[in-house]
Amino acid sequence: MIPEFMSSANIMEPPTNGEDLMEKGEALTPIGSETPGLESSVEPNKAEEQTTHNFFIRKVKIILATFRKKRPSSSYPGLQPREPIVRTLEQCPPGYPRLAALLSSDENFSLYRRFSYLHARLLLYKQDELRELEADLDHLDAIDENEDPSLLRSREKDDALSGRRRKLMLAIEEKFGEYAKILAAARDMEGYNRPPRRDYLSVKRYFEQVPPVCNVESYIFREEDIITLKPGRESAWLDDFVERAVQKLSCKIIRKLFCSSEQHKKADPESSKVILHSRRRLDIIASLINFSSIIALLILPVYILLCLTRSSQMGSSTGVVISVLLVFTLIFTAVLALFTRAKRHEILASAAAYCAVLVVFVGNVGQISPG
């Protein structure tokens, strides 16, 4: 078969009388001269190029159409989209199962006991055991010093003759390992943060409204011994204010805006009395408030100072200009202290830079052309 992109007219027929011409001795065309029709036979014509181009375009369209047909997941039943699996509070039976579902539903609820008293008791107990072994070792050293001082100079000789010190050292090693392990665990436990007040009250309120366990096992009421597993993050007065405002204004619209679908599935506010909010969305609102405040504190004083310095009573407005600088610098410092967790030296440096910017503006305001 002839391929689709090749036309039968392009196949050149060999000359039938070529041999006759050679036999008759007719003159051949010289090598240097141009042969008529040679270029048309060597170079493909435009029709052939267009046909080949169309052929490849059709092939590409066929391949793309094939991939489009295979893309939908209906062709692969095993890859059907599935909703995320969420463990809800209502699915868990009352008691420890439902309490565990609540504590794992949000990082703010990961509150547990530190057991500081037990750590102290264990450390004191192991510490006194080591004290007793230390006294035994001192007593053994005193005996060997009086009877055979050479045993204190050679560990190998002491192990070969009696072996009492070796057994005592093994006991000390065991007790010291236990003591060091408990000591390291206590140090790590002290590194955990105390939960924010709002998180503690949320879990405590759940224990009071829907008691998940008996009174003796209600650990949440030991407030001084509660820690949180949530890693430390930037949380200031503004974050608490936004969260309290969202909780007080709780309605269907607010819950839809500040609660993700997974969180809504975990706990139904109507039945479980638990309201979960997306921390990321709350942080966005707090950041918007923070940025808006900073921008306002940069624009308002500049506008006020510009109006004051351009007033006709320039001499009498100097005190007012200084008062404006002082007031807005104090407001800027308060915003940094309440809206962020900046340290004291960071607040002082930022306030000084802010005041310097306003002073430079006041000094150069005369160079700004009015209007």
RAHU-V914390 format. One record per residue. N is the residue number from 0. SS is DSSP state (h for helix, s for strand, l for the rest). PHI is phi in radians with two decimals (none if undefined). OMEGA is omega as a letter, one per 20 degrees, with the letter a starting at -180 (NA if undefined). Layout:
n:N ss:SS phi:PHI omega:OMEGA
n:N ss:SS phi:PHI omega:OMEGA
This chain:
n:0 ss:l phi:none omega:r
n:1 ss:l phi:-1.59 omega:a
n:2 ss:l phi:-1.00 omega:a
n:3 ss:l phi:-1.14 omega:a
n:4 ss:l phi:-1.44 omega:r
n:5 ss:l phi:-1.90 omega:r
n:6 ss:l phi:-1.62 omega:a
n:7 ss:h phi:-1.16 omega:r
n:8 ss:h phi:-1.27 omega:a
n:9 ss:h phi:-1.43 omega:r
n:10 ss:l phi:-1.42 omega:a
n:11 ss:l phi:-1.48 omega:r
n:12 ss:l phi:-1.39 omega:r
n:13 ss:l phi:-1.20 omega:a
n:14 ss:l phi:-1.14 omega:a
n:15 ss:l phi:-1.35 omega:a
n:16 ss:l phi:-1.88 omega:a
n:17 ss:h phi:-1.18 omega:a
n:18 ss:h phi:-1.18 omega:a
n:19 ss:h phi:-1.12 omega:r
n:20 ss:h phi:-1.16 omega:r
n:21 ss:h phi:-1.17 omega:a
n:22 ss:h phi:-1.18 omega:a
n:23 ss:h phi:-1.31 omega:r
n:24 ss:l phi:1.36 omega:r
n:25 ss:l phi:-1.24 omega:a
n:26 ss:l phi:-1.19 omega:r
n:27 ss:l phi:-1.62 omega:r
n:28 ss:l phi:-1.24 omega:r
n:29 ss:l phi:-1.07 omega:a
n:30 ss:l phi:-1.13 omega:a
n:31 ss:l phi:-1.29 omega:a
n:32 ss:l phi:-1.43 omega:r
n:33 ss:l phi:-1.42 omega:r
n:34 ss:l phi:-1.62 omega:a
n:35 ss:l phi:-1.12 omega:r
n:36 ss:l phi:1.40 omega:a
n:37 ss:h phi:-1.25 omega:a
n:38 ss:h phi:-1.11 omega:a
n:39 ss:h phi:-1.20 omega:a
n:40 ss:h phi:-1.47 omega:a
n:41 ss:h phi:-1.52 omega:a
n:42 ss:l phi:-1.43 omega:r
n:43 ss:l phi:-1.21 omega:a
n:44 ss:l phi:-1.37 omega:a
n:45 ss:h phi:-1.15 omega:r
n:46 ss:h phi:-1.12 omega:r
n:47 ss:h phi:-1.16 omega:r
n:48 ss:h phi:-1.10 omega:r
n:49 ss:h phi:-1.14 omega:r
n:50 ss:h phi:-1.14 omega:r
n:51 ss:h phi:-1.12 omega:r
n:52 ss:h phi:-1.09 omega:r
n:53 ss:h phi:-1.12 omega:r
n:54 ss:h phi:-1.10 omega:a
n:55 ss:h phi:-1.17 omega:r
n:56 ss:h phi:-1.10 omega:r
n:57 ss:h phi:-1.13 omega:r
n:58 ss:h phi:-1.13 omega:r
n:59 ss:h phi:-1.12 omega:r
n:60 ss:h phi:-1.12 omega:r
n:61 ss:h phi:-1.13 omega:a
n:62 ss:h phi:-1.15 omega:r
n:63 ss:h phi:-1.13 omega:r
n:64 ss:h phi:-1.12 omega:r
n:65 ss:h phi:-1.13 omega:r
n:66 ss:h phi:-1.18 omega:r
n:67 ss:h phi:-1.16 omega:r
n:68 ss:h phi:-1.24 omega:a
n:69 ss:h phi:-1.51 omega:a
n:70 ss:h phi:-1.20 omega:a
n:71 ss:l phi:-1.03 omega:a
n:72 ss:h phi:-1.27 omega:r
n:73 ss:h phi:-1.15 omega:r
n:74 ss:h phi:-1.28 omega:r
n:75 ss:l phi:-2.14 omega:a
n:76 ss:h phi:-1.04 omega:a
n:77 ss:h phi:-1.27 omega:a
n:78 ss:h phi:-1.89 omega:r
n:79 ss:l phi:-1.15 omega:r
n:80 ss:l phi:-1.09 omega:a
n:81 ss:l phi:-2.16 omega:r
n:82 ss:l phi:-1.30 omega:r
n:83 ss:l phi:-1.11 omega:r
n:84 ss:l phi:-1.46 omega:a
n:85 ss:l phi:-2.19 omega:r
n:86 ss:l phi:-1.49 omega:a
n:87 ss:l phi:-1.63 omega:r
n:88 ss:l phi:-1.18 omega:a
n:89 ss:l phi:-1.21 omega:r
n:90 ss:l phi:-1.27 omega:a
n:91 ss:l phi:-1.57 omega:r
n:92 ss:l phi:-1.18 omega:r
n:93 ss:l phi:-1.06 omega:a
n:94 ss:l phi:2.01 omega:a
n:95 ss:h phi:-1.10 omega:r
n:96 ss:h phi:-1.05 omega:a
n:97 ss:h phi:-1.24 omega:r
n:98 ss:h phi:-1.13 omega:r
n:99 ss:h phi:-1.12 omega:r
n:100 ss:h phi:-1.13 omega:r
n:101 ss:h phi:-1.18 omega:a
n:102 ss:h phi:-1.15 omega:r
n:103 ss:h phi:-1.58 omega:a
n:104 ss:h phi:-1.32 omega:a
n:105 ss:l phi:-2.63 omega:a
n:106 ss:h phi:-1.15 omega:r
n:107 ss:h phi:-1.24 omega:a
n:108 ss:h phi:-1.66 omega:a
n:109 ss:l phi:-1.38 omega:a
n:110 ss:s phi:-1.95 omega:a
n:111 ss:s phi:-2.50 omega:a
n:112 ss:s phi:-1.45 omega:r
n:113 ss:l phi:-1.55 omega:a
n:114 ss:l phi:1.01 omega:a
n:115 ss:h phi:-1.12 omega:a
n:116 ss:h phi:-1.12 omega:r
n:117 ss:h phi:-1.17 omega:r
n:118 ss:h phi:-1.06 omega:r
n:119 ss:h phi:-1.14 omega:r
n:120 ss:h phi:-1.15 omega:r
n:121 ss:h phi:-1.11 omega:r
n:122 ss:h phi:-1.12 omega:r
n:123 ss:h phi:-1.15 omega:a
n:124 ss:h phi:-1.16 omega:r
n:125 ss:h phi:-1.14 omega:r
n:126 ss:h phi:-1.11 omega:r
n:127 ss:h phi:-1.28 omega:r
n:128 ss:h phi:-1.08 omega:r
n:129 ss:h phi:-1.15 omega:r
n:130 ss:h phi:-1.09 omega:r
n:131 ss:h phi:-1.15 omega:r
n:132 ss:h phi:-1.16 omega:r
n:133 ss:h phi:-1.12 omega:r
n:134 ss:h phi:-1.15 omega:r
n:135 ss:h phi:-1.10 omega:r
n:136 ss:h phi:-1.16 omega:r
n:137 ss:h phi:-1.13 omega:r
n:138 ss:h phi:-1.14 omega:r
n:139 ss:h phi:-1.15 omega:r
n:140 ss:h phi:-1.12 omega:r
n:141 ss:h phi:-1.16 omega:r
n:142 ss:h phi:-1.13 omega:a
n:143 ss:h phi:-1.16 omega:r
n:144 ss:h phi:-1.16 omega:r
n:145 ss:h phi:-1.44 omega:a
n:146 ss:h phi:-1.55 omega:a
n:147 ss:l phi:-2.56 omega:a
n:148 ss:h phi:-1.10 omega:a
n:149 ss:h phi:-1.15 omega:r
n:150 ss:h phi:-1.17 omega:r
n:151 ss:h phi:-1.39 omega:a
n:152 ss:l phi:-1.77 omega:a
n:153 ss:l phi:-2.39 omega:r
n:154 ss:h phi:-1.17 omega:a
n:155 ss:h phi:-1.12 omega:r
n:156 ss:h phi:-1.17 omega:a
n:157 ss:h phi:-1.14 omega:r
n:158 ss:h phi:-1.17 omega:a
n:159 ss:h phi:-1.28 omega:a
n:160 ss:h phi:-1.48 omega:a
n:161 ss:l phi:-2.03 omega:a
n:162 ss:l phi:1.38 omega:a
n:163 ss:h phi:-1.18 omega:a
n:164 ss:h phi:-1.16 omega:r
n:165 ss:h phi:-1.13 omega:r
n:166 ss:h phi:-1.11 omega:r
n:167 ss:h phi:-1.17 omega:r
n:168 ss:h phi:-1.16 omega:r
n:169 ss:h phi:-1.13 omega:r
n:170 ss:h phi:-1.15 omega:r
n:171 ss:h phi:-1.12 omega:r
n:172 ss:h phi:-1.07 omega:a
n:173 ss:h phi:-1.12 omega:a
n:174 ss:h phi:-1.17 omega:r
n:175 ss:h phi:-1.20 omega:r
n:176 ss:h phi:-1.09 omega:r
n:177 ss:h phi:-1.14 omega:r
n:178 ss:h phi:-1.12 omega:a
n:179 ss:h phi:-1.14 omega:r
n:180 ss:h phi:-1.13 omega:r
n:181 ss:h phi:-1.18 omega:r
n:182 ss:h phi:-1.13 omega:r
n:183 ss:h phi:-1.16 omega:r
n:184 ss:h phi:-1.13 omega:r
n:185 ss:h phi:-1.15 omega:r
n:186 ss:h phi:-1.13 omega:r
n:187 ss:h phi:-1.12 omega:a
n:188 ss:h phi:-1.15 omega:r
n:189 ss:h phi:-1.21 omega:r
n:190 ss:l phi:-1.33 omega:r
n:191 ss:l phi:-1.26 omega:a
n:192 ss:s phi:-1.48 omega:r
n:193 ss:l phi:-1.29 omega:a
n:194 ss:l phi:-1.23 omega:r
n:195 ss:l phi:-1.04 omega:a
n:196 ss:h phi:-1.04 omega:a
n:197 ss:h phi:-1.16 omega:r
n:198 ss:h phi:-1.19 omega:r
n:199 ss:h phi:-1.12 omega:a
n:200 ss:h phi:-1.16 omega:r
n:201 ss:h phi:-1.13 omega:r
n:202 ss:h phi:-1.20 omega:r
n:203 ss:h phi:-1.10 omega:r
n:204 ss:h phi:-1.11 omega:r
n:205 ss:h phi:-1.15 omega:r
n:206 ss:h phi:-1.10 omega:a
n:207 ss:h phi:-1.36 omega:a
n:208 ss:h phi:-1.38 omega:a
n:209 ss:l phi:-2.19 omega:a
n:210 ss:l phi:-1.05 omega:a
n:211 ss:l phi:-1.38 omega:a
n:212 ss:l phi:-2.30 omega:a
n:213 ss:l phi:-1.23 omega:a
n:214 ss:l phi:-1.09 omega:a
n:215 ss:l phi:-1.14 omega:a
n:216 ss:l phi:-1.68 omega:r
n:217 ss:l phi:-1.41 omega:a
n:218 ss:h phi:-1.29 omega:a
n:219 ss:h phi:-1.15 omega:a
n:220 ss:h phi:-1.38 omega:r
n:221 ss:l phi:-1.55 omega:a
n:222 ss:h phi:-1.07 omega:a
n:223 ss:h phi:-1.22 omega:a
n:224 ss:h phi:-1.90 omega:a
n:225 ss:s phi:-1.64 omega:r
n:226 ss:s phi:-2.22 omega:r
n:227 ss:s phi:-2.09 omega:r
n:228 ss:l phi:-1.53 omega:a
n:229 ss:l phi:-1.19 omega:r
n:230 ss:l phi:-1.14 omega:a
n:231 ss:l phi:-1.14 omega:r
n:232 ss:l phi:-2.51 omega:a
n:233 ss:l phi:-1.29 omega:r
n:234 ss:l phi:-2.39 omega:a
n:235 ss:l phi:-2.16 omega:a
n:236 ss:h phi:-1.05 omega:a
n:237 ss:h phi:-1.11 omega:r
n:238 ss:h phi:-1.09 omega:r
n:239 ss:h phi:-1.12 omega:a
n:240 ss:h phi:-1.13 omega:a
n:241 ss:h phi:-1.11 omega:a
n:242 ss:h phi:-1.19 omega:r
n:243 ss:h phi:-1.13 omega:r
n:244 ss:h phi:-1.12 omega:r
n:245 ss:h phi:-1.16 omega:r
n:246 ss:h phi:-1.21 omega:a
n:247 ss:h phi:-1.25 omega:r
n:248 ss:l phi:-1.61 omega:a
n:249 ss:l phi:-1.16 omega:r
n:250 ss:l phi:-2.66 omega:a
n:251 ss:h phi:-1.10 omega:a
n:252 ss:h phi:-1.18 omega:r
n:253 ss:h phi:-1.11 omega:r
n:254 ss:h phi:-1.15 omega:r
n:255 ss:h phi:-1.21 omega:a
n:256 ss:h phi:-1.36 omega:a
n:257 ss:h phi:-1.94 omega:r
n:258 ss:l phi:-2.28 omega:r
n:259 ss:l phi:-1.32 omega:a
n:260 ss:h phi:-1.14 omega:r
n:261 ss:h phi:-1.15 omega:r
n:262 ss:h phi:-1.18 omega:r
n:263 ss:h phi:-1.16 omega:r
n:264 ss:h phi:-1.28 omega:a
n:265 ss:h phi:-1.10 omega:a
n:266 ss:l phi:-2.50 omega:r
n:267 ss:l phi:-1.46 omega:a
n:268 ss:h phi:-1.05 omega:a
n:269 ss:h phi:-1.26 omega:a
n:270 ss:h phi:-1.67 omega:a
n:271 ss:h phi:-1.57 omega:a
n:272 ss:l phi:1.07 omega:a
n:273 ss:l phi:-2.08 omega:r
n:274 ss:l phi:-2.02 omega:r
n:275 ss:l phi:-1.85 omega:r
n:276 ss:l phi:-2.16 omega:r
n:277 ss:l phi:-1.32 omega:a
n:278 ss:h phi:-1.11 omega:a
n:279 ss:h phi:-1.13 omega:a
n:280 ss:h phi:-1.23 omega:r
n:281 ss:h phi:-1.14 omega:r
n:282 ss:h phi:-1.14 omega:r
n:283 ss:h phi:-1.12 omega:r
n:284 ss:h phi:-1.11 omega:r
n:285 ss:h phi:-1.11 omega:r
n:286 ss:h phi:-1.17 omega:r
n:287 ss:h phi:-1.10 omega:r
n:288 ss:h phi:-1.12 omega:a
n:289 ss:h phi:-1.11 omega:a
n:290 ss:h phi:-1.13 omega:r
n:291 ss:h phi:-1.11 omega:r
n:292 ss:h phi:-1.14 omega:a
n:293 ss:h phi:-1.13 omega:r
n:294 ss:h phi:-1.12 omega:r
n:295 ss:h phi:-1.12 omega:r
n:296 ss:h phi:-1.26 omega:r
n:297 ss:h phi:-1.59 omega:a
n:298 ss:h phi:-1.58 omega:a
n:299 ss:h phi:-1.05 omega:a
n:300 ss:h phi:-1.11 omega:r
n:301 ss:h phi:-1.11 omega:r
n:302 ss:h phi:-1.16 omega:a
n:303 ss:h phi:-1.13 omega:r
n:304 ss:h phi:-1.14 omega:r
n:305 ss:h phi:-1.12 omega:r
n:306 ss:h phi:-1.20 omega:a
n:307 ss:h phi:-1.22 omega:a
n:308 ss:h phi:-1.24 omega:r
n:309 ss:l phi:-1.68 omega:r
n:310 ss:l phi:-1.26 omega:a
n:311 ss:l phi:-1.25 omega:a
n:312 ss:l phi:-1.56 omega:a
n:313 ss:l phi:-1.24 omega:a
n:314 ss:l phi:-1.22 omega:a
n:315 ss:l phi:-1.41 omega:a
n:316 ss:l phi:-1.68 omega:a
n:317 ss:h phi:-1.11 omega:r
n:318 ss:h phi:-1.12 omega:r
n:319 ss:h phi:-1.16 omega:r
n:320 ss:h phi:-1.09 omega:r
n:321 ss:h phi:-1.13 omega:r
n:322 ss:h phi:-1.11 omega:r
n:323 ss:h phi:-1.10 omega:r
n:324 ss:h phi:-1.04 omega:a
n:325 ss:h phi:-1.16 omega:a
n:326 ss:h phi:-1.11 omega:a
n:327 ss:h phi:-1.24 omega:r
n:328 ss:h phi:-1.17 omega:r
n:329 ss:h phi:-1.15 omega:r
n:330 ss:h phi:-1.12 omega:r
n:331 ss:h phi:-1.09 omega:r
n:332 ss:h phi:-1.13 omega:r
n:333 ss:h phi:-1.15 omega:r
n:334 ss:h phi:-1.10 omega:r
n:335 ss:h phi:-1.10 omega:a
n:336 ss:h phi:-1.26 omega:a
n:337 ss:h phi:-1.60 omega:a
n:338 ss:h phi:-1.59 omega:r
n:339 ss:l phi:-2.31 omega:r
n:340 ss:l phi:-1.88 omega:r
n:341 ss:l phi:-1.19 omega:r
n:342 ss:l phi:-1.37 omega:a
n:343 ss:h phi:-1.12 omega:a
n:344 ss:h phi:-1.16 omega:r
n:345 ss:h phi:-1.20 omega:r
n:346 ss:h phi:-1.15 omega:r
n:347 ss:h phi:-1.11 omega:r
n:348 ss:h phi:-1.14 omega:r
n:349 ss:h phi:-1.17 omega:r
n:350 ss:h phi:-1.13 omega:r
n:351 ss:h phi:-1.12 omega:r
n:352 ss:h phi:-1.14 omega:r
n:353 ss:h phi:-1.11 omega:r
n:354 ss:h phi:-1.12 omega:r
n:355 ss:h phi:-1.13 omega:r
n:356 ss:h phi:-1.10 omega:r
n:357 ss:h phi:-1.17 omega:r
n:358 ss:h phi:-1.14 omega:r
n:359 ss:h phi:-1.10 omega:r
n:360 ss:h phi:-1.14 omega:r
n:361 ss:h phi:-1.11 omega:a
n:362 ss:h phi:-1.20 omega:a
n:363 ss:h phi:-1.78 omega:a
n:364 ss:h phi:-1.18 omega:r
n:365 ss:h phi:-1.19 omega:a
n:366 ss:h phi:-1.44 omega:a
n:367 ss:l phi:-1.46 omega:a
n:368 ss:l phi:-1.25 omega:a
n:369 ss:l phi:-1.20 omega:r
n:370 ss:l phi:1.51 omega:NA
